[in-house]
């Protein structure tokens, strides 16, 4: 007999059995990663990097769970950063990257082929290079050969569980370069917030009071469309989608406002949207309020009369940043109303705190837990990434 999803999530013994690699424990290590990452980066020998002064641009190269460190740095730096913070998820660097720029190569294993390729190209172009990753790795060897700075990171689990251990050193380095002001208490505030949310989301907390378990149950059987309401919340939205992919083996769509209001919102009228209650399908549905304050035709879900309802309905997840633009706040509110009018369920998660690292931590810790709980509720081991490993094996074949 198959247990219901909620029963599965409220049985601690079953949770432990369904998570043999300890993904939940890895997520719960986030606060320790922040403290360790800040300490290691502060103690690292970055004399030459700092002495060279402010770079023209900071280019962060990395893939997957390591690559998101660049997006975190860009979001924390914010629009007031005096230099461009660019991210590269590829084998090659953009053509404009040169000797005036700082390239930071991030790889938890230190062996990611795309990152090693881009780092090698940075050396050949004469860029300043900083490596972040495991000791005794190909990336560490490349940095040593190039006489480049290197910040060692001790893996605490899967690369996707190492967001803070890989991101915080970048924030410390950028702060030491004077690219933005990061008060010393910011790291501890983020760590404390990670601990607070981890306690709320602990395995022995039942689903009706556990926000991560509740979110996982809400997502189950739906197609999540996840929107952030600021660049920082947009990073959290992308993180959530990728964690659902890797931990839950589950599809998701992510975006950020206001851009998502110019394209993804049209999906509200597509085949994955349920028919609004009491509304007939077709061109005579009447009018629904538009996002710009006018009236737009309410076309229901766009299905022909008599067509079956979608078996996998949309669910809109709004990740709200308290520092969102006033117009984005209005767009968020109207987007939620527009979705509800079409019968689409809406969940809204709001960041906590004032400092950017703290706000990001409050969102990411919850969604990381939720992605693991969704896997467990679905009877899926969250750790394996068989498809990725099979692809790597195929590519390695001559």
N, C-alpha and C positions, 0 to 999 in steps of 0.2 A: 504494500500500500504506500503511495506517495504522500509525503507530508506536505501540507499547505506551506506556501512560502513564509508566511508569518510564523508558523509553528517552527519551521526550520531555523529562522533567525532568532527565536527566543529560547533555543536549546543550546546552551554553551558547549556541551559535549559535542553536539553535531557541528557547531561552528569550527571547533578545533579540528575535528576529523576532516572537515571539508576544506580546511586551509593548512595542509601539511607543511607548506614552505613558510608559514608564518607571515603572510602578507599584511595582516592586521597589525602584528607586532612591528613590522617594518614601518608602516605608516605612523604608528605611535612613537617611533624613534625620532620624529621630525624635530621636536624641541631640542633634543641633544645634538642633532645635526647643526642647528642654527648656532648653538653655543660653541661647538667644536669648529665649525667653519669659520666663525668670526675670529676665534683664537688663533687658528693655524694661519689665516691670512694676515692677521696683525703681526705674527711672528716671522712670516716668510721674508726672505731676503729679496726685496724688490728695489734695491738701491738704484740699479741702472734704469729700471722702468720709471721710477719716480723722478730721478735726476734728469731724464730726457724731457720732462715737462709735459704739458698738455698735448695729446695727439690731435691730429686733424679729425680723426674719427676712431671709434672703437668698433671693431668687427669681431663678433663672436661666432665661431664655427663649431657646430656640434650636431648630433643627430638624436632623434627620439627623446628618451628621458633625460639625456644629457643636454641636448640642443635647446630645450626650453629655458635653460639658464640665461641665454641671451635675451629672450623675451622678458624674463623677469627683470633683468638689468635695465632694459629699455623702459619698462613700465615704472620701475622705482625711480629712475632718473627723471622721467616726466618731460613735458614739453619745454620746461625751462632749462634743460641741459644745454650747455653752450656748444657741445659737439654732437655729431650724429652717432647714434648707437645702432649699428646694423647687425642683422643676423644672417648667417649663411648655413643652409642645410643641403650641402652639395659637395662634390669633389673639387670644385674650382671656386676661386675668389672672383668677385666682380672685377672688371677691367680697371676701375678707378682706384682700387686699393694699391697703396704704394708705401714708400719708405716713411712717409709722414704719419702713417697710421699704426695703431696698436691692434694686433690680431691676438685674440684669446681663443685657444683651442681647448675645448672641453670634452672629455671622454671619461666616463666613470671607469671603464675597463682600461682605458689608455690604448686600445687596440682597434678602435672603429676606423674602418678603411677610408671612409669619406673624410673624416676629420684629419687623419694622418696625411691624406693627399692635400687638403687645403692648407694644413700647417707647413708642409714641405714647400708648397708654392709661396707661402708667406716668407719663408726663409730665403728662397731664391730671388724674391723681389726686394729683399732688404728691409722688410717690415720689422718693427719691434714685435716680438713674440712672447706670449705668456702661455704656459701649459697648465691645465688643471685636470688632475686625474690620478690614477693609481701609480704608486711607486713601482719600480722595476718593470715598467711597461714600455712598449714601443714609443709612446708619446713622451715619456720621461727621457728615454734615450735620445730622441730627436731634439728635445729641448737642451739636453746636455751637450750634444754635438754642436748645436747652433749657439751655445753659450747664452741661452735664453733662460729667463726666470721660470720657475716651476713651483706650483702649490700642490702638495700631495693631499689626496683625499682617500680616506679609508672607507671602502664600501661597507654599508650597513645592510646590504640586501640587493635586490634587483635595481638596475639603473633607474627605473621609473619610480622607485621608492627613495631616491637620493636627491630629490629636487632641491632641498635646502642645503645639503652638504655641498652641492655643486654650484648653487646660485649665490649663496651668501659670500663666498670668497670674491666673486666678481663685484659685488656691491661694495665690499671693503676696499678692493683695489681702486675702483672708480672714485670712492670717497677720498682715498689717500692721494689720488691724482688731482683732487679739487674740482671734480666735475659736478659735484653737488654736495650739500652739507647733510651728513647723516649723524645725528646725535648718538653718542655711545649707548644710550638707553634704548635705542630703537631695536637692537638685536634681542635684548632681554624682553622687551614688550612683545615682539613676535613670538619668542619662545614660550612666554607665559600664555599667549593666546592659543598657540598650538596645544599646549597642555590642557587648557580649559576645554577646548573642543574635543580633544581626545577622551577626556573623562566623560563628557556627555555621550560620546559615541562608543563607549567601551562595550565589549561583547556581552557582559552580564546586565546591561541596561536594556529593558524590554522595548519592543518596537513602538509602543504607543507613547513613550517618552524619549526615545532615542532618535534624534533628528536624521542621522545617516541611515538607519534602518527604515524609518518612515519614508525617506526620499527614495531609497532603493525599491520599496514596495510600490510607491507611486509610479516609478519609471517602468516597472516590470510590465511587459506586454505592450509598450508604447514605443513610438519613434521620437526620441527626445530632440527638440530643437532648442539649443542652449545659447542665450544671448547675454553678453556682458554689456554694462551700461557706461563703461569708460575703457580706455586702453588697458588699465590695470585689471578690471573685471573681465575684459576680453581675453587676457592671458589665462585667467581662471576658467573661462568658458572653453578655450582650446584645451587646457589641461584636463577638464572634465571629460570632454569628448575622447581624448586620447586614453585616459584611464578607463573609460567604459570599453574602448576597443581592446586594450591589452588585458585588463583584469577581468572584465565581464564578457569578452568576445562579443560585444554588443555594439550595434551601429548607432551613430549619433551625428547630428549636424550642429556646427557651432558658428557663431557670428558675433558681431559687436554693433551696438547702436552708435550713431545713426545709420551706418551703412546697411545693416540688415533690413531696415525699413524701405530700402530702395531695390530690394531683390527678393530676399528670403520670405518676406511677409506675404508674397503672392501665393506661397504654398498653402496658406490658410484656406484658399479657395480650390485646392486640388484634391486628388483622390484619397489622400491620407487624413483629410479633415472630415469629421462627422457632420452630418446635416444639423444645422441649428434647430433646436426644438420648435415645432410648430411652423416651420418654414418649408415651403415646397421647393423642389429643385427646378431650376430653369430660369428663363429670362424674366419671368413675372414675379420674382421673389420680393420685389419692393426695393427699398433703399436702406443702406446701412451707413452710419457715420464714417467718413473717411479720416485718415490720419491728419490731413491738412485742414480739418475743420469743415470741409465741404461734405457732399453726399456722393457716395459711390454705389454702383449697382451691387446688391448682395446676391451673388451667383451660387450660394450654397457651396457644395463641394465639387461642382463642375461635372458630376456624373449624370448620365442619361437617366430619365425616369425609369424606375424599376431596377436600376443597377444595385448590386449588393453594397452594404456599408463596408468601409475598409476594415479589415481584420486587425491591422496594426495602426491604431489612431495616433495622430500627433499629440505630443505634450510639450508645451512651451515652458522652458525653465529660464527665469530672469535672474541673473546674478547682479545684484544692485550694489553699486559703489556709492557711498555717502558723499563722495566728491564728484558726482556726475554733473555734467553741464545742465543748466536749468531747462533748456530745450530738450535735452535727452531725457530728463525726468518726465517731461510731458509726453514724449514719444513712448517711454516705457509704460506709462499709465494707459495711454490710448491703445497701445499694442495689446496689453492685457485685456482691455475691453473688447477689442476687435476679435481676439481669439475666443473669448468667452461667448460672444454673439454667434460664433460659428460652432459652438459646442466643444471647443478645444480646452482641455484642462490646463490650468496655469499654476506653476509653483514659483514663488519668489523667495530668494535667499538674499539677505542684506549683510554687507560687510560690517565688521565691528572695529572700532578704533579710529585714530586720526592719522597715524604714521602709515606710509604706504606698505611697508613690510608687514605691519600688524594687520592691515585690512586684507591684504592678499592671504596671509596665514589663516584668517578667520574663514575665508571661503574655501581655500584649498584643502584644509584638514577635513572639513565636512564632506566635500565631494570625493576625496580620496577614499575615505571610509565607505561612502555610499557605493562606489564602484566595486569594492571588494564584497560588500554585503549583497549587491545585486548578483554577482557571480555565485555566491554561496546559496542564495535563494533559488537560483536557477539550476542548482546541482552541478555547477561548473567549478573546477579547480582554478582559482585566479592566477596562479603562478605561471604555468607553462605558456610558451609562445611558440608553439610547434610550427606554425606557418612561417614565422620570421626565420626560424632556424632552418627550415627546409629550403627557403629561398636563398639563404646564405650558402648552404651546401651546394645548391644547383649552380649558383654564380661562381663558386670556387672551382667547379669542375672544368677541366680543360677540354 
